[in-house]
Amino acid sequence: MRTIIGWLAASIAGAAGWWLGARIGLVTAIVVGGVAGGAGLYYGYRWFDENLK
């Protein structure tokens, strides 16, 4: 369950980062989407560990 929540958060954050970065350019969208996806994975795992574990 932790993995599902982590990757779901990463997908949502990565999509939001891509959307924001695409307003500037393609390379920015890739970088911002990747960073946001990693942050979403981290905070999704962290949220699970604090609330459901």
N, CA, C and O atoms as CSV, one atom per row, in Angstrom:
chain,resi,resn,atom,element,x,y,z
A,1,MET,N,N,0.819,-1.191,0.000
A,1,MET,CA,C,0.000,0.000,0.000
A,1,MET,C,C,0.864,1.256,0.000
A,1,MET,O,O,0.522,2.262,-0.622
A,2,ARG,N,N,1.994,1.181,0.712
A,2,ARG,CA,C,2.907,2.331,0.753
A,2,ARG,C,C,3.393,2.691,-0.648
A,2,ARG,O,O,3.485,3.865,-1.007
A,3,THR,N,N,3.699,1.670,-1.425
A,3,THR,CA,C,4.194,1.892,-2.781
A,3,THR,C,C,3.126,2.534,-3.661
A,3,THR,O,O,3.420,3.440,-4.441
A,4,ILE,N,N,1.906,2.072,-3.535
A,4,ILE,CA,C,0.818,2.634,-4.342
A,4,ILE,C,C,0.620,4.108,-4.021
A,4,ILE,O,O,0.500,4.933,-4.927
A,5,ILE,N,N,0.586,4.443,-2.732
A,5,ILE,CA,C,0.391,5.834,-2.344
A,5,ILE,C,C,1.575,6.690,-2.783
A,5,ILE,O,O,1.388,7.811,-3.257
A,6,GLY,N,N,2.784,6.174,-2.630
A,6,GLY,CA,C,3.964,6.923,-3.043
A,6,GLY,C,C,3.976,7.219,-4.529
A,6,GLY,O,O,4.245,8.348,-4.942
A,7,TRP,N,N,3.685,6.211,-5.332
A,7,TRP,CA,C,3.713,6.418,-6.784
A,7,TRP,C,C,2.524,7.221,-7.278
A,7,TRP,O,O,2.632,7.929,-8.280
A,8,LEU,N,N,1.401,7.126,-6.599
A,8,LEU,CA,C,0.260,7.969,-6.949
A,8,LEU,C,C,0.591,9.430,-6.680
A,8,LEU,O,O,0.306,10.293,-7.511
A,9,ALA,N,N,1.188,9.714,-5.533
A,9,ALA,CA,C,1.604,11.080,-5.218
A,9,ALA,C,C,2.661,11.572,-6.206
A,9,ALA,O,O,2.645,12.735,-6.609
A,10,ALA,N,N,3.575,10.688,-6.594
A,10,ALA,CA,C,4.611,11.063,-7.563
A,10,ALA,C,C,4.000,11.378,-8.920
A,10,ALA,O,O,4.427,12.319,-9.589
A,11,SER,N,N,3.020,10.612,-9.325
A,11,SER,CA,C,2.369,10.847,-10.616
A,11,SER,C,C,1.630,12.179,-10.636
A,11,SER,O,O,1.719,12.938,-11.601
A,12,ILE,N,N,0.905,12.451,-9.569
A,12,ILE,CA,C,0.150,13.706,-9.503
A,12,ILE,C,C,1.092,14.900,-9.444
A,12,ILE,O,O,0.899,15.884,-10.157
A,13,ALA,N,N,2.118,14.814,-8.588
A,13,ALA,CA,C,3.069,15.918,-8.474
A,13,ALA,C,C,3.867,16.097,-9.769
A,13,ALA,O,O,4.118,17.226,-10.193
A,14,GLY,N,N,4.261,14.997,-10.390
A,14,GLY,CA,C,5.002,15.085,-11.645
A,14,GLY,C,C,4.186,15.710,-12.760
A,14,GLY,O,O,4.703,16.498,-13.551
A,15,ALA,N,N,2.907,15.355,-12.823
A,15,ALA,CA,C,2.029,15.954,-13.833
A,15,ALA,C,C,1.854,17.448,-13.595
A,15,ALA,O,O,1.856,18.239,-14.538
A,16,ALA,N,N,1.703,17.827,-12.338
A,16,ALA,CA,C,1.574,19.252,-12.011
A,16,ALA,C,C,2.865,19.999,-12.345
A,16,ALA,O,O,2.827,21.110,-12.874
A,17,GLY,N,N,4.004,19.384,-12.034
A,17,GLY,CA,C,5.288,19.998,-12.368
A,17,GLY,C,C,5.490,20.123,-13.865
A,17,GLY,O,O,5.995,21.137,-14.347
A,18,TRP,N,N,5.096,19.095,-14.599
A,18,TRP,CA,C,5.198,19.148,-16.054
A,18,TRP,C,C,4.332,20.274,-16.611
A,18,TRP,O,O,4.762,21.031,-17.481
A,19,TRP,N,N,3.121,20.372,-16.105
A,19,TRP,CA,C,2.194,21.407,-16.570
A,19,TRP,C,C,2.758,22.804,-16.309
A,19,TRP,O,O,2.691,23.682,-17.169
A,20,LEU,N,N,3.315,22.997,-15.112
A,20,LEU,CA,C,3.887,24.307,-14.796
A,20,LEU,C,C,5.136,24.583,-15.629
A,20,LEU,O,O,5.309,25.692,-16.135
A,21,GLY,N,N,5.999,23.593,-15.773
A,21,GLY,CA,C,7.224,23.785,-16.534
A,21,GLY,C,C,6.994,23.954,-18.025
A,21,GLY,O,O,7.780,24.619,-18.700
A,22,ALA,N,N,5.928,23.363,-18.551
A,22,ALA,CA,C,5.638,23.458,-19.979
A,22,ALA,C,C,5.274,24.879,-20.395
A,22,ALA,O,O,5.357,25.217,-21.576
A,23,ARG,N,N,4.884,25.691,-19.465
A,23,ARG,CA,C,4.595,27.089,-19.777
A,23,ARG,C,C,5.864,27.829,-20.194
A,23,ARG,O,O,5.789,28.837,-20.896
A,24,ILE,N,N,7.032,27.334,-19.767
A,24,ILE,CA,C,8.305,27.959,-20.108
A,24,ILE,C,C,8.939,27.278,-21.316
A,24,ILE,O,O,9.387,27.949,-22.246
A,25,GLY,N,N,8.977,25.944,-21.304
A,25,GLY,CA,C,9.571,25.215,-22.413
A,25,GLY,C,C,9.637,23.726,-22.121
A,25,GLY,O,O,9.346,23.284,-21.010
A,26,LEU,N,N,10.023,22.962,-23.130
A,26,LEU,CA,C,10.051,21.508,-23.013
A,26,LEU,C,C,11.084,21.028,-22.002
A,26,LEU,O,O,10.774,20.182,-21.163
A,27,VAL,N,N,12.294,21.547,-22.065
A,27,VAL,CA,C,13.348,21.107,-21.150
A,27,VAL,C,C,12.988,21.470,-19.716
A,27,VAL,O,O,13.227,20.688,-18.796
A,28,THR,N,N,12.423,22.635,-19.526
A,28,THR,CA,C,11.983,23.042,-18.195
A,28,THR,C,C,10.892,22.115,-17.692
A,28,THR,O,O,10.879,21.760,-16.513
A,29,ALA,N,N,9.977,21.717,-18.564
A,29,ALA,CA,C,8.915,20.794,-18.171
A,29,ALA,C,C,9.489,19.460,-17.723
A,29,ALA,O,O,9.013,18.883,-16.745
A,30,ILE,N,N,10.503,18.961,-18.421
A,30,ILE,CA,C,11.121,17.692,-18.053
A,30,ILE,C,C,11.795,17.795,-16.685
A,30,ILE,O,O,11.629,16.918,-15.837
A,31,VAL,N,N,12.549,18.860,-16.476
A,31,VAL,CA,C,13.271,19.030,-15.216
A,31,VAL,C,C,12.305,19.246,-14.052
A,31,VAL,O,O,12.420,18.584,-13.020
A,32,VAL,N,N,11.369,20.155,-14.209
A,32,VAL,CA,C,10.428,20.457,-13.126
A,32,VAL,C,C,9.536,19.247,-12.844
A,32,VAL,O,O,9.233,18.959,-11.686
A,33,GLY,N,N,9.116,18.540,-13.889
A,33,GLY,CA,C,8.307,17.341,-13.696
A,33,GLY,C,C,9.062,16.251,-12.955
A,33,GLY,O,O,8.492,15.572,-12.101
A,34,GLY,N,N,10.334,16.078,-13.272
A,34,GLY,CA,C,11.150,15.082,-12.582
A,34,GLY,C,C,11.379,15.419,-11.123
A,34,GLY,O,O,11.277,14.552,-10.254
A,35,VAL,N,N,11.686,16.667,-10.857
A,35,VAL,CA,C,11.907,17.100,-9.474
A,35,VAL,C,C,10.612,16.988,-8.672
A,35,VAL,O,O,10.619,16.510,-7.537
A,36,ALA,N,N,9.511,17.425,-9.259
A,36,ALA,CA,C,8.226,17.350,-8.566
A,36,ALA,C,C,7.809,15.897,-8.345
A,36,ALA,O,O,7.246,15.570,-7.300
A,37,GLY,N,N,8.076,15.033,-9.303
A,37,GLY,CA,C,7.765,13.618,-9.136
A,37,GLY,C,C,8.553,12.989,-7.999
A,37,GLY,O,O,8.004,12.218,-7.212
A,38,GLY,N,N,9.831,13.314,-7.910
A,38,GLY,CA,C,10.651,12.816,-6.804
A,38,GLY,C,C,10.165,13.337,-5.461
A,38,GLY,O,O,10.117,12.597,-4.478
A,39,ALA,N,N,9.808,14.603,-5.426
A,39,ALA,CA,C,9.278,15.169,-4.179
A,39,ALA,C,C,7.949,14.523,-3.817
A,39,ALA,O,O,7.690,14.254,-2.644
A,40,GLY,N,N,7.105,14.270,-4.812
A,40,GLY,CA,C,5.835,13.616,-4.549
A,40,GLY,C,C,6.015,12.210,-4.015
A,40,GLY,O,O,5.278,11.785,-3.125
A,41,LEU,N,N,6.986,11.484,-4.548
A,41,LEU,CA,C,7.284,10.137,-4.053
A,41,LEU,C,C,7.737,10.191,-2.599
A,41,LEU,O,O,7.268,9.414,-1.767
A,42,TYR,N,N,8.640,11.102,-2.299
A,42,TYR,CA,C,9.153,11.247,-0.941
A,42,TYR,C,C,8.025,11.594,0.034
A,42,TYR,O,O,7.889,10.959,1.079
A,43,TYR,N,N,7.224,12.595,-0.309
A,43,TYR,CA,C,6.169,13.028,0.609
A,43,TYR,C,C,5.009,12.039,0.665
A,43,TYR,O,O,4.320,11.960,1.682
A,44,GLY,N,N,4.783,11.296,-0.393
A,44,GLY,CA,C,3.782,10.235,-0.337
A,44,GLY,C,C,4.190,9.133,0.621
A,44,GLY,O,O,3.375,8.659,1.412
A,45,TYR,N,N,5.458,8.720,0.553
A,45,TYR,CA,C,5.974,7.726,1.500
A,45,TYR,C,C,5.935,8.272,2.927
A,45,TYR,O,O,5.537,7.580,3.864
A,46,ARG,N,N,6.350,9.512,3.066
A,46,ARG,CA,C,6.379,10.123,4.392
A,46,ARG,C,C,4.975,10.220,4.984
A,46,ARG,O,O,4.774,9.931,6.163
A,47,TRP,N,N,4.011,10.623,4.169
A,47,TRP,CA,C,2.627,10.717,4.641
A,47,TRP,C,C,2.128,9.353,5.098
A,47,TRP,O,O,1.494,9.236,6.147
A,48,PHE,N,N,2.414,8.331,4.312
A,48,PHE,CA,C,1.986,6.978,4.682
A,48,PHE,C,C,2.616,6.565,6.016
A,48,PHE,O,O,1.929,6.044,6.894
A,49,ASP,N,N,3.907,6.794,6.162
A,49,ASP,CA,C,4.600,6.375,7.382
A,49,ASP,C,C,4.062,7.096,8.624
A,49,ASP,O,O,4.001,6.509,9.705
A,50,GLU,N,N,3.676,8.353,8.471
A,50,GLU,CA,C,3.187,9.125,9.615
A,50,GLU,C,C,1.721,8.831,9.938
A,50,GLU,O,O,1.326,8.909,11.102
A,51,ASN,N,N,0.921,8.500,8.952
A,51,ASN,CA,C,-0.518,8.403,9.170
A,51,ASN,C,C,-1.089,6.993,9.134
A,51,ASN,O,O,-2.097,6.732,9.790
A,52,LEU,N,N,-0.487,6.090,8.402
A,52,LEU,CA,C,-1.101,4.778,8.219
A,52,LEU,C,C,-0.259,3.617,8.735
A,52,LEU,O,O,-0.746,2.488,8.786
A,53,LYS,N,N,0.935,3.855,9.102
A,53,LYS,CA,C,1.806,2.759,9.519
A,53,LYS,C,C,1.624,2.433,10.976
A,53,LYS,O,O,2.283,1.532,11.494
